[in-house]
Amino acid sequence: MVSPAALSRPVWAEIDVDAIAHNTRVMAGVAAPASVCAVVKADGYGHGAVAAARAALAGGASMLAVAVLEEAAELRAAAITAPILLLAEPPPSTVDMVVALAVTPVVYSHAFVDALEAELDRPRWPSGSSPTSPSSPGPDHTQRWPVHLKVDTGMHRVGCHPADAAGLAQKIATSAALRLDGLMTHVATGDVAGHPLLDAQLARFAATYETLRALGVSPAMVHAANSATAILVPEARFSMVRCGISLYGIEPAPGIGADLGLRPALRLAGRISRLHELETGESVSYGARHVCERPSIVATVPIGYADGIPRALGLVGGPVLVGGRRCPIVGVVTMDQLMIDLGRPGEVDRSTAVGSEVVFLGRQGGDEITANEWARLLDTIGYEITTRIGPRVPRIVVGGTR
C-alpha cells in the first residue's frame, strides 16, 4: 500500500473501506427486506471502484452497478465475480463485451434486445454448455441471459415508454436466449417526499408492473429507489434499492439520512509546499482576484483543478483544515496548485511550516469538512465534488476490509 510519505507529490486521498462497509450495512437495514445494489460507477464516486465494490459486498450488497462496460471490465479484472448491473444500454455493437464480461444489462429498446439475442444465439460455447452469468449461479442456472427492463416514468433520460413496456417484456419473456430478471425506473425528485412528480412516477411504475403481471410476466427484482428515495419513501423500496452516494457516507441531500450514522469514506489531504508572507494590498493567483486586506501568511499546496478542486472554490472562501483550524482557499485555484490564507503573521502557529498537513475533505482534529459543505458554497451537490477528484490523486486504502 502506498504511504503518503512515499509520494513524489504530497497529495493523496484516504479511502476508509470500513466506512463503506458500515454504510452499506446501514442502508441494508433501512431497505430491508429489499436487497441493496451498490452503485460503484464513476470510479466508485471518486473513491476507487474496486475498493468500494469489495467493501460494499462485504457490507451486504447483493449486486453492483456501473454506467459503462469499461467500469465492469475493471471490476472483473480485479476478480470480482458478483452480479454487475449495467445501468444503461451500450451501443448494440458492444453486445459481445456484455457477454464476455458477464454483466446484466439494463434494456429499453428493441434494437439492443435483438442484438443481444443474436449474440447469444451465435455458436460459441462447447456442446452441452451455456453462457454463464454471475446473477444466476448454482445448479438451477439456465441458458437464458438475465436483463432488467427500464421504464421511463418521468425522468425522460433513458428507458422505454410505459406503453411500450409490455411489448418489450413479452419479447424478452418469450425469448429462448433472454430472461427478464428485473423491472426498474429512475425517479427525478426522489429527495423530496410527496413531490407530485415522485408520486406520479411511482404510480406509473406500479401500473406498468401490474400490466406485466396480468400478462404472466413477474420479474423477481423490482427497483426504483436511489439512496434518497430509499431513505424517505418506504413504498418505493420494492425488492431492491440502488444505493450510491449514501454508501460513501455523503447525505443524498441536506438533512436526508443525517440521523443514520453514515460515515464519510474519503479524506482528501496534502502538504504545504511553500509559505509566503504578503503585505496588505498584495494579490494572490491569476487575475489578482484576491487582494490581501491585511498582512497574511499564504501557503501553497500542490493540488489544483486538474485534480478536481473546483477552480472557483477560492473565490467563495472554500475552507480547509490546517492544524485543526479552518483556513480559506484564496484566489483562483490553478491547474496544479492552490493557495490558503493561514492568517496574520503573528497569529499563525509556529508549528505550521512547509510539510504541514492540509485536509481538504475529511476530519482533522475536532473539525470536519464535508463534500456537501463545499457543494453548498458552489451551488452544486456532493456527488460532483468527489467524482471530480482525478486520477493524479492516489487513493490510499485504510481500514480492515479489503
Secondary structure, 3 states (H helix, E strand, C coil): CCCHHHCCCCEEEEEEHHHHHHHHHHHHHHHCCCEEEEECHHHHHCCCHHHHHHHHHHCCCCEEEECCHHHHHHHHHCCCCCCEEECCCCCHHHHHHHHHCCCEEEECCHHHHHHHHHHHHCCCCCCCCCCCCCCCCCCCCCCCEEEEEEECCCCCCCCECHHHHHHHHHHHHCCCCEEEEEEECCCCCCCCCCCHHHHHHHHHHHHHHHHHHHCCCCCCEEECCCHHHHHHCHHHCCCEEEECHHHHCCCCCCCCCCCCCCCCCEEEEEECCEEEEECCCCEECHHHCEECCCCEEEEEECCCHHHCCCHHHHHHCCEEEECCEEEEEECCCCCCCEEEEEECCCCCCCCCCCCCEEEEEEEECCEEECHHHHHHHHCCCHHHHHHCCCCCCCEEEECCCC
